[in-house]
Amino acid sequence: MTKPQIQTLFLLSFTTILVGYFMVWLPGPSAGLQFLGFEMGEWTKFFGLGVKRNWFYLPPITLALAMLFFTVGWGNGRYQTWLFRGTAAAVSLLAFPALEDITDPTSWRDYVSRVVAIGLVLAVAGLLTLLGGQKRPWLAPVSRALMIVAGLVGLILPTLIYGEVRPFASDLMRLELGYGPGFWLNLGGHTAVVLLAGWQLAKK
């Protein structure tokens, strides 16, 4: 595959993950019981999952990191660089907790990991800006390796937590619930990121 083709596939993968996060993950029997990706974390708030509930908020974090690593080597003088990295930072904010949650003295610790994750995204964006468009030989393979890590995290952990929640939700609704399109798009998008980054890494 040519470089433009790879870039197009990456962009399609990023779009798939984002669209999937706004689509149904838990296909309940009615519209009021069908939960989108970004709703899953809040809906399972009282399921006794503890901090594992935050795994439902990983897709915007892992997507943002993959997008940032995708821009390694891009110069700061290009408007595309600022647009893409700004979009990545904005996407990560989808995981930001509600203000009443992070200011609640009894439960704020449950949300620290999400704030830290967003901070990591912003730190990576800042570091890439400082590096500018430097073409150091180690940057490209390191960025693809980190993209694989981000892709695996976004692929595995949300899948595991959904697998844990689904049987409980099925019992609650007295109906065998399956997997909504948003779940599969998240799975497919992150898988594609891992495979594409791995293919590029293998070529180095």
VOKOLMI-307147 format. One line per field, with one value per residue (C-alpha): x, y, z; residue in three letters. Coordinates in steps of 0.001 Angstrom, whole numbers, plus 500000, padded with zeros to 6 digits. Layout:
<sites>
X <- [X_...] $
Y <- [Y_...] $
Z <- [Z_...] $
mimar <- [ALA_...] $
</sites>
This chain:
<sites>
X <- [500000_501124_501562_498394_496399_497699_496890_493358_492863_494095_491633_488815_489802_489783_486378_485033_486049_484524_481266_481071_481310_478132_476243_474413_476587_473878_470866_468015_464401_463330_464884_465059_467027_469499_472730_475346_479047_479463_476416_477653_479959_477262_474561_476747_477586_475752_476729_479539_482258_484444_487096_486718_483660_486109_487117_483981_485611_488797_487822_488084_491409_492959_491579_493072_496463_496417_495565_498441_500963_499732_500952_504542_506844_504213_505528_503995_503678_500882_497294_496505_498801_496992_493568_494280_495931_493252_490609_492441_492506_488790_487957_489743_487463_484567_485989_485959_483843_480961_482049_479768_481520_485098_484181_482323_484560_483252_483760_486293_488977_486948_487452_491125_492232_490070_491446_494990_494320_493136_496200_498349_496726_497394_500982_501597_500115_502412_505472_504779_504402_507801_509352_507836_508523_511794_512713_514706_514983_513585_510448_508450_508874_508323_505149_503795_504671_502831_499906_499743_499680_496877_494958_495249_494077_491061_490366_490743_489594_486236_485510_486233_484102_481213_481470_481214_478237_476203_475085_474090_472119_470476_469314_468119_466021_465096_466273_469376_471193_473766_476305_475274_476853_478854_480603_481628_482769_484976_486363_486943_488391_490936_491840_492503_494724_496772_497137_498016_500546_502005_502321_504153_506395_507281_508343_510856] $
Y <- [500000_503525_506166_508093_504866_504110_507642_507321_504029_505597_508459_505998_504069_507237_508185_504694_504889_508337_507451_504221_506119_508017_504917_502235_499826_498245_497418_497427_496599_500237_503587_504551_501403_501639_503191_504921_504477_507734_506900_503496_504832_506956_504297_501745_504181_502120_498664_498304_498364_500871_502606_499957_501923_504474_501956_503019_506441_505104_505272_509093_508974_506219_507783_511157_509603_507631_510814_512668_509914_509936_513548_512881_514697_517225_520782_523472_525763_523687_524533_520801_520135_522539_521430_517737_518085_520499_517990_515247_517378_518163_514471_513594_515999_513621_511674_514679_514043_516260_519091_517913_514547_515800_518300_515719_515068_511497_510272_512507_509791_507666_510308_511139_508601_510243_513698_512311_510602_513877_515564_512923_513720_517421_516719_514619_517366_519910_517684_517151_520893_521435_518832_520554_518760_517169_514096_512151_508492_507084_509224_507356_503819_505006_506829_503722_501521_503930_503967_500177_500444_503030_500900_497777_499626_501029_497613_495382_497260_498629_495183_493515_495907_495618_491841_492203_494564_492837_489765_491970_494288_491264_490017_493492_493812_490112_489900_488483_491594_491523_493962_497214_498690_501188_498370_496736_500022_500687_497162_497396_500901_500156_496845_498664_501210_498391_496536_499618_500867_497375_497118_500441_499440_496159_498030_500204] $
Z <- [500000_499296_501979_500946_501112_504605_505737_504362_506207_509434_509027_508372_511499_513617_512235_512930_516589_517064_515316_517301_520584_519653_518578_520563_522546_524689_522468_524962_524089_523692_522816_526492_527268_524407_525608_523501_524105_526004_528147_529295_531990_533600_533314_535111_537905_540507_539230_541756_539125_540964_538893_536159_535070_533675_530998_529133_528788_527228_523525_523290_525157_523059_519886_520799_521521_518257_516366_518020_517318_513721_513423_514514_512108_511034_511042_513234_510240_508704_509601_509300_512255_514551_513321_513787_517190_518363_517308_519207_522364_521973_521500_524757_526632_525983_528927_531276_534406_535413_537698_540501_540409_540611_543341_545444_548490_548815_545235_543486_543651_541221_538549_538974_536367_533686_534444_534411_531065_529539_530996_529278_525936_526400_527476_524355_522193_523850_523447_519753_519314_520948_518669_515663_512406_513459_511402_513972_512878_516118_516178_513544_514945_518524_517508_515763_518748_521057_518628_518894_522702_522579_520091_522228_525346_523479_521999_525060_528167_526901_525434_528784_530809_528364_528625_532396_532267_529548_531567_534503_532201_530570_533972_534890_531726_531671_528095_526447_525242_522505_521145_519520_516377_518412_520248_516968_515446_518464_518235_514491_514553_517253_515625_512357_514140_515694_512396_510362_512886_513180_509410_509270_512158_510473_507349_509235] $
mimar <- [MET_THR_LYS_PRO_GLN_ILE_GLN_THR_LEU_PHE_LEU_LEU_SER_PHE_THR_THR_ILE_LEU_VAL_GLY_TYR_PHE_MET_VAL_TRP_LEU_PRO_GLY_PRO_SER_ALA_GLY_LEU_GLN_PHE_LEU_GLY_PHE_GLU_MET_GLY_GLU_TRP_THR_LYS_PHE_PHE_GLY_LEU_GLY_VAL_LYS_ARG_ASN_TRP_PHE_TYR_LEU_PRO_PRO_ILE_THR_LEU_ALA_LEU_ALA_MET_LEU_PHE_PHE_THR_VAL_GLY_TRP_GLY_ASN_GLY_ARG_TYR_GLN_THR_TRP_LEU_PHE_ARG_GLY_THR_ALA_ALA_ALA_VAL_SER_LEU_LEU_ALA_PHE_PRO_ALA_LEU_GLU_ASP_ILE_THR_ASP_PRO_THR_SER_TRP_ARG_ASP_TYR_VAL_SER_ARG_VAL_VAL_ALA_ILE_GLY_LEU_VAL_LEU_ALA_VAL_ALA_GLY_LEU_LEU_THR_LEU_LEU_GLY_GLY_GLN_LYS_ARG_PRO_TRP_LEU_ALA_PRO_VAL_SER_ARG_ALA_LEU_MET_ILE_VAL_ALA_GLY_LEU_VAL_GLY_LEU_ILE_LEU_PRO_THR_LEU_ILE_TYR_GLY_GLU_VAL_ARG_PRO_PHE_ALA_SER_ASP_LEU_MET_ARG_LEU_GLU_LEU_GLY_TYR_GLY_PRO_GLY_PHE_TRP_LEU_ASN_LEU_GLY_GLY_HIS_THR_ALA_VAL_VAL_LEU_LEU_ALA_GLY_TRP_GLN_LEU_ALA_LYS_LYS] $
</sites>
